Amino acid sequence: MPHYYFNVRNHVDSDDFDGRELPNLEIAIEEAHKDIVDIKRARFEMIGDWQRWSIEICDHEHLLLKVVPFSLS
């Protein structure tokens, strides 16, 4: 099963060093959307502008596959 990394990007970048094994990129994108919802719930009052936030989905070699912006979730 492919291994994907979910790096949060904003004014302070946060890299995912563990990653997750998922069946395919489509499922990884769904997981990124779920992560975004969780992050927004946890930090809603602290952050008002989500335009600069995104999750970068990378493969096992850390090559960028997809950028999922927070503004679309």
N, C-alpha and C positions, 0 to 999 in steps of 0.2 A: 504494500500500500504506500502511496506517495507521502512524503513528509513535507509539511508546509510551515512557514514561519510567519507570524503576524506582528509586524513592527508598527507601533503607534508613532505617528509623525505629527508634530505641532511645534511650538516654540522650544520645547524640550523633548528630544527624540528618546524613545524607549524601544530598545531592541528585544525581540523574543529569542532567547537562547535555547529554549526547550523545543518549541514547535509542537505540532500535532500530526499524527498520521490520520489521513482522511482519504476517502475513495477517489476524489477527483477535485478539480479546481472549482467547479460549480458548488460543491458542498463546502469548500473552503471559503468561498464568497458568502454563502449563507451564514457560516460561522462568524465571519468578520462583521456582518450586519448584527448578529446577536451580541457580539462583543461591544459594538458601538452603543447599542441600547443599554447594556449594563454599565458602560463607562458614563454615559450621559446621566443615568439614574444616580450613580454614585457621586458625580461631580456637578450636578445640575446647578446648584446655587453658587458654585465657585467660578464657573465659566459661562459666559454669555455668548461668545462668538465662536461657533463651531466651524466657521469657514476655513480656518487654517489647519484643522485637524483631519487626519486620514489614517487608514490602516493600509500598509503595504504588505501584500501577500507575496512571499518569496518561496522558491523551491528549495530542495535539499542542498543545492550549491549556493544558496542565498541570492539567486538571480531574481530580479523583480518580475512578477507575473501579472499583477493587477494592483491598482490603487483604488481603494474604496473610501470615498469622502464621507465624513460625518454628516455633512449637510444633506445627504440623500437618504439618511436612515432615520 
